[in-house]
Amino acid sequence: MTDPYAAGMVKNDPYAKKATVVGRVVAVLRGKMDNRNLSLISPWSRALRNGEIHELILTDEQAAPGKNVNKIAYLAFVEIINPGVIVFKDKVRLASGKCIGTLAGFDETHMPNHQNIVIATDQLLSGEEMNLNLNDLIYFTRD
């Protein structure tokens, strides 16, 4: 079976409309790396189920599906409380409305335990440096 993303068959965003996905912070992370070597998978989207826990990682590199990412900051682990589909280039926002960055891709190093969700940003700060707190909400939106 051919992956339509890896085969270059998907040229445009196929999502006309989708729900906002919400995660609740269950662990605030600290730390940065310059040589993490995350391998982003080629699919642009992932379906996230209610109650799943995933790791959010920031990068200031030009990251996209199918690329490798080295320079990162650890943000948080979130529990999905409003499930749905998250897609490459979704905006990632705090409850205050502040945009953390845009969804860059997914790394499956720790699957099936959790997905690494990589977010492209201009400001490479850890969750601790961002003053995130437990139970803070993080939104994945189209705009």
Contacts in CASP RR format, 6 or more apart in sequence:
PFRMAT RR
TARGET T0000
AUTHOR 0000-0000-0000
METHOD contacts of the structure
MODEL  1
MTDPYAAGMVKNDPYAKKATVVGRVVAVLRGKMDNRNLSLISPWSRALRN
GEIHELILTDEQAAPGKNVNKIAYLAFVEIINPGVIVFKDKVRLASGKCI
GTLAGFDETHMPNHQNIVIATDQLLSGEEMNLNLNDLIYFTRD
2 9 0 8 1.000
3 42 0 8 1.000
3 43 0 8 1.000
4 10 0 8 1.000
5 42 0 8 1.000
5 43 0 8 1.000
5 44 0 8 1.000
5 65 0 8 1.000
6 42 0 8 1.000
6 66 0 8 1.000
10 44 0 8 1.000
13 44 0 8 1.000
13 87 0 8 1.000
13 88 0 8 1.000
13 89 0 8 1.000
15 45 0 8 1.000
15 85 0 8 1.000
15 87 0 8 1.000
15 142 0 8 1.000
18 84 0 8 1.000
18 85 0 8 1.000
18 87 0 8 1.000
18 142 0 8 1.000
19 82 0 8 1.000
19 84 0 8 1.000
19 85 0 8 1.000
20 82 0 8 1.000
20 139 0 8 1.000
20 140 0 8 1.000
20 141 0 8 1.000
21 48 0 8 1.000
21 80 0 8 1.000
21 82 0 8 1.000
21 83 0 8 1.000
21 84 0 8 1.000
21 85 0 8 1.000
21 86 0 8 1.000
21 139 0 8 1.000
21 140 0 8 1.000
22 80 0 8 1.000
22 81 0 8 1.000
22 82 0 8 1.000
22 137 0 8 1.000
22 138 0 8 1.000
22 139 0 8 1.000
22 140 0 8 1.000
23 78 0 8 1.000
23 79 0 8 1.000
23 80 0 8 1.000
23 81 0 8 1.000
23 82 0 8 1.000
23 137 0 8 1.000
23 138 0 8 1.000
23 139 0 8 1.000
24 78 0 8 1.000
24 79 0 8 1.000
24 81 0 8 1.000
24 135 0 8 1.000
24 136 0 8 1.000
24 137 0 8 1.000
24 138 0 8 1.000
25 76 0 8 1.000
25 77 0 8 1.000
25 78 0 8 1.000
25 132 0 8 1.000
25 133 0 8 1.000
25 134 0 8 1.000
25 135 0 8 1.000
25 136 0 8 1.000
25 137 0 8 1.000
25 138 0 8 1.000
26 53 0 8 1.000
26 76 0 8 1.000
26 77 0 8 1.000
26 78 0 8 1.000
26 79 0 8 1.000
26 134 0 8 1.000
27 76 0 8 1.000
27 77 0 8 1.000
27 134 0 8 1.000
28 76 0 8 1.000
28 127 0 8 1.000
28 128 0 8 1.000
28 132 0 8 1.000
28 133 0 8 1.000
28 134 0 8 1.000
29 55 0 8 1.000
29 74 0 8 1.000
29 75 0 8 1.000
29 76 0 8 1.000
29 77 0 8 1.000
29 126 0 8 1.000
29 127 0 8 1.000
29 128 0 8 1.000
30 74 0 8 1.000
30 126 0 8 1.000
30 127 0 8 1.000
30 128 0 8 1.000
30 129 0 8 1.000
31 73 0 8 1.000
31 74 0 8 1.000
31 126 0 8 1.000
31 128 0 8 1.000
32 71 0 8 1.000
32 72 0 8 1.000
32 73 0 8 1.000
32 74 0 8 1.000
32 124 0 8 1.000
32 126 0 8 1.000
33 70 0 8 1.000
33 71 0 8 1.000
33 72 0 8 1.000
34 70 0 8 1.000
34 71 0 8 1.000
35 70 0 8 1.000
36 57 0 8 1.000
36 69 0 8 1.000
36 70 0 8 1.000
36 71 0 8 1.000
36 72 0 8 1.000
37 68 0 8 1.000
37 69 0 8 1.000
37 70 0 8 1.000
38 57 0 8 1.000
38 59 0 8 1.000
38 68 0 8 1.000
38 69 0 8 1.000
38 70 0 8 1.000
38 72 0 8 1.000
38 107 0 8 1.000
38 109 0 8 1.000
38 116 0 8 1.000
38 118 0 8 1.000
39 66 0 8 1.000
39 68 0 8 1.000
39 107 0 8 1.000
39 109 0 8 1.000
40 63 0 8 1.000
40 64 0 8 1.000
40 65 0 8 1.000
40 66 0 8 1.000
40 67 0 8 1.000
40 68 0 8 1.000
40 69 0 8 1.000
40 104 0 8 1.000
40 105 0 8 1.000
40 106 0 8 1.000
40 107 0 8 1.000
40 118 0 8 1.000
41 65 0 8 1.000
41 66 0 8 1.000
41 105 0 8 1.000
41 106 0 8 1.000
41 107 0 8 1.000
41 108 0 8 1.000
42 65 0 8 1.000
42 66 0 8 1.000
43 65 0 8 1.000
43 106 0 8 1.000
44 65 0 8 1.000
44 87 0 8 1.000
44 88 0 8 1.000
44 105 0 8 1.000
45 85 0 8 1.000
45 86 0 8 1.000
45 87 0 8 1.000
45 88 0 8 1.000
46 85 0 8 1.000
46 86 0 8 1.000
46 106 0 8 1.000
46 115 0 8 1.000
46 117 0 8 1.000
47 83 0 8 1.000
47 84 0 8 1.000
47 85 0 8 1.000
48 54 0 8 1.000
48 80 0 8 1.000
48 83 0 8 1.000
48 84 0 8 1.000
48 85 0 8 1.000
48 86 0 8 1.000
48 115 0 8 1.000
49 80 0 8 1.000
49 83 0 8 1.000
50 80 0 8 1.000
50 81 0 8 1.000
50 82 0 8 1.000
50 83 0 8 1.000
51 79 0 8 1.000
51 80 0 8 1.000
51 81 0 8 1.000
51 83 0 8 1.000
52 79 0 8 1.000
52 80 0 8 1.000
52 83 0 8 1.000
52 114 0 8 1.000
53 77 0 8 1.000
53 78 0 8 1.000
53 79 0 8 1.000
53 80 0 8 1.000
53 114 0 8 1.000
54 77 0 8 1.000
54 78 0 8 1.000
54 80 0 8 1.000
54 114 0 8 1.000
54 115 0 8 1.000
54 116 0 8 1.000
54 117 0 8 1.000
55 74 0 8 1.000
55 76 0 8 1.000
55 77 0 8 1.000
55 110 0 8 1.000
55 114 0 8 1.000
55 115 0 8 1.000
55 116 0 8 1.000
55 117 0 8 1.000
56 75 0 8 1.000
56 76 0 8 1.000
56 77 0 8 1.000
56 78 0 8 1.000
56 92 0 8 1.000
56 117 0 8 1.000
56 119 0 8 1.000
56 138 0 8 1.000
57 72 0 8 1.000
57 73 0 8 1.000
57 74 0 8 1.000
57 75 0 8 1.000
57 107 0 8 1.000
57 116 0 8 1.000
57 117 0 8 1.000
57 118 0 8 1.000
57 119 0 8 1.000
58 72 0 8 1.000
58 73 0 8 1.000
58 74 0 8 1.000
58 75 0 8 1.000
58 100 0 8 1.000
58 101 0 8 1.000
58 118 0 8 1.000
58 119 0 8 1.000
58 120 0 8 1.000
58 121 0 8 1.000
58 124 0 8 1.000
58 125 0 8 1.000
58 126 0 8 1.000
59 69 0 8 1.000
59 71 0 8 1.000
59 72 0 8 1.000
59 73 0 8 1.000
59 104 0 8 1.000
59 118 0 8 1.000
59 119 0 8 1.000
59 120 0 8 1.000
59 121 0 8 1.000
59 124 0 8 1.000
60 71 0 8 1.000
60 120 0 8 1.000
60 121 0 8 1.000
60 122 0 8 1.000
60 123 0 8 1.000
60 124 0 8 1.000
61 69 0 8 1.000
61 70 0 8 1.000
61 71 0 8 1.000
61 120 0 8 1.000
62 120 0 8 1.000
63 69 0 8 1.000
63 104 0 8 1.000
63 105 0 8 1.000
63 118 0 8 1.000
63 120 0 8 1.000
64 88 0 8 1.000
64 104 0 8 1.000
64 105 0 8 1.000
65 88 0 8 1.000
65 104 0 8 1.000
65 105 0 8 1.000
65 106 0 8 1.000
69 104 0 8 1.000
69 107 0 8 1.000
69 118 0 8 1.000
71 124 0 8 1.000
72 118 0 8 1.000
72 124 0 8 1.000
73 124 0 8 1.000
73 125 0 8 1.000
73 126 0 8 1.000
73 127 0 8 1.000
73 129 0 8 1.000
74 126 0 8 1.000
74 127 0 8 1.000
75 100 0 8 1.000
75 119 0 8 1.000
75 126 0 8 1.000
75 127 0 8 1.000
75 130 0 8 1.000
75 132 0 8 1.000
76 127 0 8 1.000
76 132 0 8 1.000
76 136 0 8 1.000
76 138 0 8 1.000
77 114 0 8 1.000
78 138 0 8 1.000
81 137 0 8 1.000
86 103 0 8 1.000
86 117 0 8 1.000
86 140 0 8 1.000
87 103 0 8 1.000
87 142 0 8 1.000
88 103 0 8 1.000
88 104 0 8 1.000
88 105 0 8 1.000
89 102 0 8 1.000
89 103 0 8 1.000
90 102 0 8 1.000
90 103 0 8 1.000
90 140 0 8 1.000
90 141 0 8 1.000
90 142 0 8 1.000
91 99 0 8 1.000
91 101 0 8 1.000
91 102 0 8 1.000
91 103 0 8 1.000
91 139 0 8 1.000
91 140 0 8 1.000
91 141 0 8 1.000
91 142 0 8 1.000
91 143 0 8 1.000
92 99 0 8 1.000
92 100 0 8 1.000
92 101 0 8 1.000
92 102 0 8 1.000
92 103 0 8 1.000
92 119 0 8 1.000
92 138 0 8 1.000
92 139 0 8 1.000
92 140 0 8 1.000
93 99 0 8 1.000
93 100 0 8 1.000
93 138 0 8 1.000
93 139 0 8 1.000
93 141 0 8 1.000
94 100 0 8 1.000
94 136 0 8 1.000
94 137 0 8 1.000
94 138 0 8 1.000
94 139 0 8 1.000
95 136 0 8 1.000
95 137 0 8 1.000
95 138 0 8 1.000
95 139 0 8 1.000
97 139 0 8 1.000
100 119 0 8 1.000
100 121 0 8 1.000
100 130 0 8 1.000
100 138 0 8 1.000
101 119 0 8 1.000
101 120 0 8 1.000
101 121 0 8 1.000
101 122 0 8 1.000
102 119 0 8 1.000
102 120 0 8 1.000
102 121 0 8 1.000
103 117 0 8 1.000
103 118 0 8 1.000
103 119 0 8 1.000
103 120 0 8 1.000
103 140 0 8 1.000
104 118 0 8 1.000
104 119 0 8 1.000
104 120 0 8 1.000
105 117 0 8 1.000
105 118 0 8 1.000
106 115 0 8 1.000
106 116 0 8 1.000
106 117 0 8 1.000
106 118 0 8 1.000
107 115 0 8 1.000
107 116 0 8 1.000
107 118 0 8 1.000
108 115 0 8 1.000
108 116 0 8 1.000
109 116 0 8 1.000
110 116 0 8 1.000
END
